Amino acid sequence: MTMWLDRLHIQQIVRRALEEDIGFSDLTTKSILSSSDKAQGTILAEESLVLAGLEVCREVFLTLDPEVYFEAHAQDGE
């Protein structure tokens, strides 16, 4: 059965997961980074795969920082 989630449902799921995982603060991150620090990252697969969950991934980063720039070089299903 295929189930498509709209953005509101994805946002709710992501918020709940982040609250469970980091609560109101991530002490480790706060101890090494200031709120003005910038970071860049790449998610790279080391083996063949079918991409799934890209919108959830994007929403995690946007929830943590609404000004984040997220660029995908593939689409779900590829």
C-alpha positions in Angstrom: 0.0 0.0 0.0 1.4 3.4 -1.0 0.8 6.3 1.4 1.7 9.8 0.5 2.1 12.3 3.3 1.4 16.0 2.9 3.8 18.6 4.2 1.8 19.2 7.4 2.0 15.5 8.4 5.7 15.4 7.6 6.3 18.4 9.8 4.4 16.9 12.7 6.3 13.6 12.4 9.6 15.4 12.2 8.9 17.6 15.2 7.9 14.7 17.3 11.0 12.7 16.3 13.3 15.6 17.0 11.6 16.3 20.4 12.1 12.7 21.3 15.7 12.6 20.1 17.1 15.9 21.3 14.4 17.4 23.5 14.7 21.2 23.8 18.4 21.3 23.3 21.4 19.3 22.1 24.1 19.9 24.7 26.9 18.3 22.7 26.3 20.6 19.7 25.9 23.7 21.9 29.2 22.9 23.5 31.2 23.0 20.2 29.1 25.4 18.0 27.7 28.8 18.4 24.3 29.8 16.9 26.1 31.9 14.3 28.3 29.1 13.0 27.7 27.9 9.5 28.0 24.3 8.3 27.8 22.4 5.1 27.2 18.7 4.6 26.7 16.0 2.0 24.7 12.8 2.3 26.5 10.3 0.1 25.5 6.7 -0.5 28.3 4.2 -0.6 26.3 1.5 -2.3 23.5 1.3 -4.9 20.1 2.1 -3.5 16.7 3.4 -4.3 16.3 6.9 -2.8 13.3 7.3 -0.4 12.4 9.9 2.2 13.9 13.0 0.6 11.1 15.3 1.7 11.4 14.0 5.2 15.1 14.6 5.2 14.6 18.2 3.8 12.0 18.9 6.5 14.3 17.8 9.3 16.9 20.4 8.2 14.3 23.1 7.7 12.8 22.4 11.1 16.2 22.8 12.7 17.0 26.0 10.7 14.3 27.6 8.5 17.0 29.4 6.5 18.8 26.3 5.5 19.7 25.8 1.8 18.9 22.2 0.8 19.8 21.0 -2.7 19.0 17.5 -3.8 20.8 16.0 -6.8 18.3 13.1 -7.1 14.6 12.4 -6.6 12.7 9.8 -4.6 12.6 6.6 -6.6 15.9 7.0 -8.3 
